[in-house]
């Protein structure tokens, strides 16, 4: 089963851009998961288990590295064409 997730990370400290860039770079290390980022959020799509495992690992790593942050995620069952413009 395929899964698409829209993720927003809100680090709760003044230097908020560095943790976001750090997370995006780490998401790129998963070759089986496609990622697109815009000014509002990051979307990832891939196999359900691979995406959920990635989110589990990387959200935990972000908390350990940077402390408090809010993650807002929206989940859509299925594969969504992240490159498609409407």
N, C-alpha and C positions, 0 to 999 in steps of 0.2 A: 504494500500500500504506500502511496506517495503522500507527502505532507508538505504544506507551505506554511511558513511562520513569518509574521511581521513583528519585529523586535525593536523596542526602544529602550535604551539604557540611560538612566538619570543618576549619575554619581552625585552624592550629596556633599560636595565640597567645592571650593572655588575653582580649582584646576580640573574642570569637568571634561575638557576636550581630550586630554591625554588618555584617560581610561577608555573612552569610547574608541579612539584610534587603535589602542592596544587590543581591545576586543575584536574589532573588525579584522585586524591583521591575523589574529588567532583563528577566526572563522575561516579565513582563506586557506588554512593549512589542512582543511578537510576536502580532498579532491572529489569525493562522491556527493558533496553538497554544493549547490550553486548559490551564489550570493550576489545581491545587488543592493547598493546603499544610495539613498538620496538624502536631502537635507532634513527629513523628518524621521526616518527610520531605516532599518535594514531588513530586507526580506531574504529568507533562505528557503530552498526547496530541495527535496531529495527523498530517499527512502525513509519512511516513518521512524524506524528504529535508529537509523544513522543520525537523523536530525535530532531526535529526543536525547540520544546519548551525547551528541555534541553540545546541546544546550545544558545538560546536566553538568558536564565537565567544565565548560567554559564559564557558566554563571558562578559555579563554586570557585573557580580560579580567580575570577574578577573580585569576588568578595574577599578572598584571601589576600589578594594583591593590593586592593584599594579600599577595603572597608565597605561602609554603607553605600548602597545604591538601590535604586528602584528599577525593576525590569517590568516593562509592559509588553505582553506578548498576545498576539491574536493568531489563532490556529485555523487553518482551512484544510480539510481533507482533500487530497488530490494534488496534482502537480499543476502549478500556475506558471505561465510563461512570463518570467520576470523581466524579460527584455522588451515585451510588447508595449507599445505606446498607443494610447487611445485618444 
